[in-house]
Amino acid sequence: MTQREQNPAATAFDDLHSRHAAGLTRQAYLLTGRPELARRAVERGFRLAWQRWPQVAVDPDPAGWVRAAVYECALTPWQRLLPWLRTARTAQELPPSVGPADRALLTAVLGLPAPYRRMLVLHDGVGLGLYEAATEVEASTPAAAGRLAHARERVVAEACGPGEVVRVRLAALAASLEVAPSAAPQGAAAQAATPAGATPSALPAAASLLRAESERSACRLTRVTFALTGLFALVTLSVAVVAPDRGAPPWQRPLVTAPAASDAPVQPREARLLPEAR
């Protein structure tokens, strides 16, 4: 019996990856317009899923959990700070494999704000209902409907086609768009999110690499956390040892006492005045 067969969790994760990795890569490509960024988002989404597998395994929709994580990774705002991780905005940034009609459609989709783009891909590309899409993006149904209507209006105006035709083309792109492999894969994790068209035998191996990378990342994070905690404790102890007032009693405010009573008789005000004042 292989190690994979002895670990039901690994088997379930590998099956989830085999069924949904390629589709999620295409969806992330619709969100970003960059193949490398799409693969990176899928890798991070599945690594998070393996790190939190007890939570994902009991989720009513594990694929939806991973999809939400992938979308969050693909649309992370901090990526705008790095030019090679920014969402493509023009047709010149898209791969040449995209046809002219699909290029115009994808350019229109990429020009939308991130929340509208995400809602359009979920509803028209993936085929989720309005309530399910609103739940996934954590928005109310009226807000989700407004985003979808605005996104459709802009895409139809820029893609130069009827609304129903545009929706059909977007669904076809989400189902069949080919994402080219990376020119320079970065280690095992870069090969984990297998693009569309990969052989079935490569998918379990990719999932296995993802699980191994996820476990290594979790181990590194644990070590860094313990190291930072120990460093903080060491600094606190050092400050307590070398403090100049160590062992000195706490400062106490002196008590204010009333002046001692005098036995001399109190003279009247007139008697206390100087002769000149009299």
C-alpha positions in Angstrom: 0.0 0.0 0.0 1.4 3.4 -1.0 1.9 6.3 1.3 -0.9 8.2 -0.6 -3.3 5.3 0.0 -2.4 5.2 3.7 -3.3 9.0 4.1 -7.0 9.6 3.3 -6.4 13.4 3.7 -3.7 13.4 1.1 -5.8 11.4 -1.3 -8.8 13.7 -0.9 -6.5 16.8 -1.4 -4.9 15.2 -4.5 -8.3 14.5 -6.0 -9.5 18.0 -5.3 -6.4 19.4 -7.0 -6.7 17.1 -10.0 -10.3 18.1 -10.6 -10.0 21.9 -10.1 -6.4 23.1 -10.5 -6.6 23.6 -14.3 -10.0 25.4 -14.2 -8.9 27.6 -11.3 -5.8 28.6 -13.3 -8.0 29.7 -16.2 -10.2 31.7 -13.9 -7.2 33.3 -12.3 -5.9 34.2 -15.7 -9.2 35.9 -16.5 -8.8 37.9 -13.3 -5.2 38.9 -13.9 -4.3 38.6 -17.5 -0.9 37.1 -16.6 -0.2 33.4 -16.7 2.6 33.5 -14.1 0.4 35.4 -11.7 -2.5 33.0 -12.3 -0.3 30.0 -11.5 1.1 31.7 -8.4 -2.4 32.4 -7.1 -3.5 28.8 -7.6 -0.4 27.5 -5.9 -1.0 29.7 -2.9 -4.7 28.8 -2.8 -4.0 25.1 -2.6 -1.1 25.5 -0.1 -3.5 27.4 2.2 -6.1 24.6 1.7 -3.6 21.9 2.7 -2.4 23.9 5.7 -6.1 24.2 6.8 -7.2 20.9 5.5 -9.3 19.9 8.6 -11.4 23.0 8.0 -11.5 22.6 4.2 -12.4 18.9 4.5 -15.6 19.5 6.5 -16.6 22.6 4.3 -19.8 22.0 2.3 -18.0 23.1 -0.8 -14.2 22.5 -0.6 -13.8 23.6 -4.2 -15.5 26.9 -3.4 -13.2 27.3 -0.4 -10.1 26.9 -2.6 -11.6 29.1 -5.3 -12.2 32.0 -2.8 -8.6 31.6 -1.6 -7.3 31.7 -5.2 -9.3 34.8 -6.1 -8.1 36.6 -2.9 -4.4 35.7 -3.8 -4.9 36.8 -7.4 -6.4 40.2 -6.5 -4.2 41.0 -3.5 -3.7 44.8 -3.4 0.0 44.7 -2.4 0.8 43.1 -5.8 0.3 46.5 -7.4 3.6 47.6 -5.9 5.6 45.1 -8.1 5.3 45.6 -11.9 5.6 41.9 -12.7 2.7 41.1 -10.4 0.3 43.7 -11.5 -2.8 42.8 -13.4 -2.5 43.3 -17.2 -4.4 46.3 -18.4 -3.8 46.5 -22.1 -4.0 44.1 -25.0 -0.3 44.4 -25.6 0.4 42.7 -22.3 -1.7 39.7 -23.2 -0.1 36.5 -24.7 -0.2 36.3 -28.5 -2.2 33.0 -28.3 -5.3 35.0 -27.4 -7.4 35.7 -30.5 -8.5 39.2 -31.5 -12.2 38.8 -30.3 -11.1 37.2 -27.0 -8.4 39.8 -26.6 -10.9 42.6 -26.8 -13.2 40.8 -24.3 -10.4 40.0 -21.9 -9.0 43.6 -22.1 -12.5 44.9 -21.2 -12.7 42.5 -18.3 -9.3 43.4 -17.0 -10.2 47.1 -17.1 -12.9 46.6 -14.5 -12.3 47.3 -10.8 -11.3 44.1 -8.9 -14.7 43.6 -7.1 -16.7 44.0 -10.4 -14.2 41.7 -12.2 -14.5 39.1 -9.6 -18.3 39.1 -9.6 -18.4 39.0 -13.4 -16.1 35.9 -13.6 -17.9 34.1 -10.8 -21.4 34.7 -12.3 -20.9 34.7 -16.1 -17.6 32.8 -16.3 -18.0 30.1 -13.6 -21.8 30.0 -13.7 -22.6 30.6 -10.0 -26.0 32.0 -9.1 -26.3 35.5 -7.8 -26.8 34.5 -4.2 -23.9 32.0 -4.2 -21.6 34.6 -5.8 -22.6 37.3 -3.3 -22.0 34.8 -0.5 -18.5 34.0 -1.8 -17.5 37.7 -2.1 -19.1 38.4 1.3 -21.5 41.1 -0.1 -25.3 41.5 0.0 -27.3 40.3 -2.9 -28.3 43.8 -4.0 -24.7 45.0 -3.9 -23.6 41.9 -5.9 -26.4 42.6 -8.5 -25.2 46.2 -8.8 -21.6 45.1 -9.4 -22.7 42.5 -12.0 -24.9 45.0 -13.9 -22.2 47.6 -14.0 -19.5 45.1 -15.1 -21.8 43.8 -17.9 -22.5 47.2 -19.1 -18.9 48.2 -19.4 -17.8 44.9 -20.9 -20.6 45.0 -23.5 -19.7 48.6 -24.5 -16.0 47.9 -24.9 -16.2 44.4 -26.3 -18.6 45.5 -29.1 -21.0 42.7 -28.9 -24.5 41.8 -27.5 -24.7 41.0 -23.9 -25.7 37.4 -24.2 -22.9 36.7 -26.8 -20.4 38.3 -24.4 -21.5 36.1 -21.5 -21.3 33.0 -23.7 -17.8 33.9 -24.8 -16.7 34.6 -21.2 -18.0 31.2 -20.1 -16.1 29.6 -23.0 -12.9 31.4 -22.0 -13.3 30.2 -18.4 -13.7 26.6 -19.6 -11.2 26.3 -22.4 -8.6 29.1 -22.1 -5.1 27.7 -22.4 -2.5 29.0 -20.0 1.0 28.6 -21.3 3.6 26.9 -19.0 6.1 29.1 -17.2 9.3 29.8 -19.1 11.4 29.6 -15.9 9.6 27.7 -13.1 10.8 28.5 -9.7 11.4 25.3 -7.8 8.8 22.6 -7.0 6.0 25.0 -6.0 6.0 26.7 -9.5 5.2 23.3 -11.1 2.4 22.6 -8.7 -0.5 24.4 -10.4 -0.6 22.4 -13.7 -2.1 24.4 -16.6 -4.8 23.3 -18.9 -3.9 20.4 -21.1 -1.6 18.7 -18.6 -1.5 14.9 -18.6 -3.5 13.2 -15.8 -0.4 11.4 -14.5 1.2 14.8 -13.8 -1.6 16.0 -11.6 -1.1 13.8 -8.6 2.6 14.6 -8.7 1.8 18.3 -8.8 -0.5 17.9 -5.8 2.2 16.0 -3.9 4.7 18.8 -4.6 2.2 21.3 -3.3 1.6 19.4 -0.1 5.3 19.1 0.5 5.9 22.8 -0.1 2.9 23.7 2.1 4.3 21.6 5.0 7.7 23.2 4.6 6.2 26.7 4.6 4.3 25.9 7.8 7.4 24.5 9.4 9.4 27.6 8.5 6.6 29.9 9.8 6.5 28.0 13.1 10.3 28.3 13.5 10.2 32.0 12.8 7.4 32.5 15.3 9.3 30.7 18.0 12.5 32.6 17.2 10.8 35.9 17.4 9.1 35.0 20.6 12.4 33.9 22.1 14.1 37.1 20.9 11.4 39.2 22.5 11.7 37.4 25.8 15.5 37.8 25.7 15.3 41.5 25.1 12.7 41.9 27.9 15.0 40.0 30.3 18.1 42.0 29.3 16.3 45.3 29.9 15.1 44.1 33.3 18.7 43.1 34.3 20.5 46.2 33.2 17.9 48.7 34.2 19.6 51.4 36.5 16.8 51.5 39.1 16.8 47.7 39.5 16.2 46.8 43.2 15.5 50.4 44.2 12.3 51.0 46.3 9.5 52.6 44.4 9.3 56.4 44.6 6.7 57.6 47.1 5.3 61.1 47.1 6.0 62.9 50.4 3.0 63.5 52.6 1.9 67.1 53.0 1.6 68.0 56.7 0.0 71.0 58.3 2.4 73.6 59.9 2.9 73.3 63.6 0.7 75.5 65.8 2.4 78.4 67.4 1.9 79.4 71.1 2.3 83.1 70.3 -0.9 85.1 70.5 -2.4 86.2 67.3 -2.3 90.0 66.9 -5.1 91.9 65.3 -4.6 93.1 61.7 -4.2 96.7 62.8 -1.4 95.8 65.1 0.4 94.0 62.4 0.5 97.0 60.0 3.6 99.0 59.7 3.7 102.5 61.2 3.7 104.1 57.8 0.6 102.2 56.9 -1.2 103.5 60.0 
